[in-house]
Amino acid sequence: MPLVRISHAAGKSAEAIGALSKGVHQAMMDTFGVPAEDFWQIITEHAPHSGLIGPVSFLGIAHTTDLVFIQITCAEGRTLDQKKALYAAIADKASKAACVRAEDIIINLTETKRENWSFGNGLASFV
C-alpha cells in the first residue's frame, strides 16, 4: 500500500521514467515485501532549474541538477535494516535502469498508521 511520489527533471525519455518507476517498485517488493499489484505512484516532471532544488553538496555527497526525489508514504512497522535495504535497492535499481546517478536520488520515507488509508468507496480499507 505504499504511495510513491517520484519527481524528476524534464527531459527523461518515457523508457527512463518507466524504468525508474519499475525500479522503485521492485526495490519495495524485494525489501518491504510489497505485493506486485500494490502499485500506487504519482510521477511528476519539472522544468530544468525549477521545482527541484537542492544543494550542490550535502553530507559529503555531490549532486547535479538532475535530481530525482522519491517520497514513499507507507504503513509503519518496517525495521531500520529494511529501510536501509530499501534505500540501497532503490539507488541501485533506479540508477542502473533509468540512467540516474545514485548520488542524485533523494529518498524520503513517511510512515503512517494503517487506519489512515482508503483505497476506494470511502472505506477505511485496513480497519
Secondary structure as GFF3:
##gff-version 3
##sequence-region A 1 127
A	DSSP	beta_strand	3	9	.	.	.	ID=ss1
A	DSSP	alpha_helix	14	32	.	.	.	ID=ss2
A	DSSP	beta_strand	40	46	.	.	.	ID=ss3
A	DSSP	beta_strand	57	58	.	.	.	ID=ss4
A	DSSP	beta_strand	61	62	.	.	.	ID=ss5
A	DSSP	beta_strand	68	75	.	.	.	ID=ss6
A	DSSP	alpha_helix	80	98	.	.	.	ID=ss7
A	DSSP	three_ten_helix	102	104	.	.	.	ID=ss8
A	DSSP	beta_strand	105	112	.	.	.	ID=ss9
A	DSSP	three_ten_helix	114	116	.	.	.	ID=ss10
###
